[in-house]
Amino acid sequence: VKVSATDADDPTTPNGELRYSLTSPGDTSSFEIDSTTGVISCKINTLDRESQRQYVLVVKAQDMRGMASGSTATTSVTIVIDDINDNLA
């Protein structure tokens, strides 16, 4: 999954350089985000639908290269887990 944001500032200046992060509340133990590309990936090998059907992540985009003085915006990303037949005989 990839998230993206836009900034009206000049992208060649720090004001226009965005950084992404996962914030609470949300499942930050099973997923991670590349701070420059916005690509969300799984940190664990398997996700079991029987134990958790979906994950809700809160993604923050921040300009000024993620510095504390930068403007921020957040959004929720819901990841739904499909079931597979894991009871093969």
C-alpha positions as CSV (number, residue, x, y, z in Angstrom):
1,V,0.0,0.0,0.0
2,K,1.3,3.5,-0.8
3,V,0.0,6.8,0.5
4,S,0.8,10.1,-1.0
5,A,0.3,13.8,-0.1
6,T,0.9,17.0,-1.9
7,D,2.2,20.3,-0.7
8,A,1.8,23.6,-2.5
9,D,5.3,24.8,-1.5
10,D,8.2,24.5,-3.8
11,P,9.3,20.8,-3.7
12,T,13.0,21.8,-4.1
13,T,12.9,23.5,-0.7
14,P,12.5,22.0,2.8
15,N,9.0,23.5,3.0
16,G,7.8,21.2,0.3
17,E,9.6,18.0,1.3
18,L,7.2,15.6,2.9
19,R,7.9,12.8,5.4
20,Y,5.4,10.1,6.4
21,S,5.0,8.3,9.7
22,L,2.6,6.0,11.5
23,T,1.1,7.4,14.6
24,S,-1.1,6.3,17.5
25,P,-3.8,5.2,17.8
26,G,-3.1,2.6,15.2
27,D,-1.2,-0.7,14.8
28,T,2.4,0.3,14.6
29,S,3.7,-3.1,15.7
30,S,2.7,-5.0,12.6
31,F,3.3,-2.3,9.9
32,E,5.9,0.3,9.0
33,I,6.0,3.1,6.5
34,D,8.9,4.4,4.4
35,S,9.2,8.0,5.5
36,T,10.1,9.3,2.1
37,T,8.0,7.2,-0.3
38,G,4.9,6.5,1.8
39,V,5.0,2.8,1.1
40,I,3.4,0.8,3.9
41,S,4.7,-2.7,4.5
42,C,4.2,-5.5,6.9
43,K,6.8,-6.1,9.6
44,I,5.7,-9.6,10.4
45,N,5.6,-12.7,8.2
46,T,2.0,-13.7,8.6
47,L,-1.3,-12.0,9.4
48,D,-4.0,-14.3,10.7
49,R,-7.6,-13.3,9.7
50,E,-9.0,-15.5,12.5
51,S,-7.2,-13.4,15.1
52,Q,-7.7,-10.0,13.5
53,R,-9.7,-9.2,10.4
54,Q,-8.5,-5.7,9.8
55,Y,-5.9,-3.1,10.9
56,V,-6.5,0.6,11.0
57,L,-3.4,2.7,10.6
58,V,-3.1,6.4,11.2
59,V,-0.6,8.0,8.7
60,K,0.8,11.4,9.2
61,A,2.3,13.5,6.4
62,Q,4.5,16.4,7.6
63,D,6.4,19.0,5.5
64,M,9.7,20.7,6.5
65,R,11.3,17.2,6.1
66,G,9.3,16.0,9.2
67,M,10.7,18.7,11.5
68,A,8.6,19.6,14.5
69,S,7.9,23.1,13.0
70,G,6.3,21.5,9.9
71,S,2.6,21.5,9.0
72,T,0.9,18.1,9.4
73,A,-2.1,16.2,8.1
74,T,-3.3,12.8,9.1
75,T,-5.5,10.1,7.5
76,S,-6.6,6.6,8.4
77,V,-5.7,3.6,6.3
78,T,-7.7,0.4,6.8
79,I,-6.1,-2.9,5.7
80,V,-8.6,-5.8,5.4
81,I,-7.2,-9.3,5.6
82,D,-8.5,-11.9,3.2
83,D,-9.0,-15.5,4.5
84,I,-7.2,-18.4,3.0
85,N,-7.7,-22.1,3.5
86,D,-5.1,-22.8,6.2
87,N,-6.6,-26.2,7.2
88,L,-5.4,-28.3,4.3
89,A,-5.5,-32.1,5.0
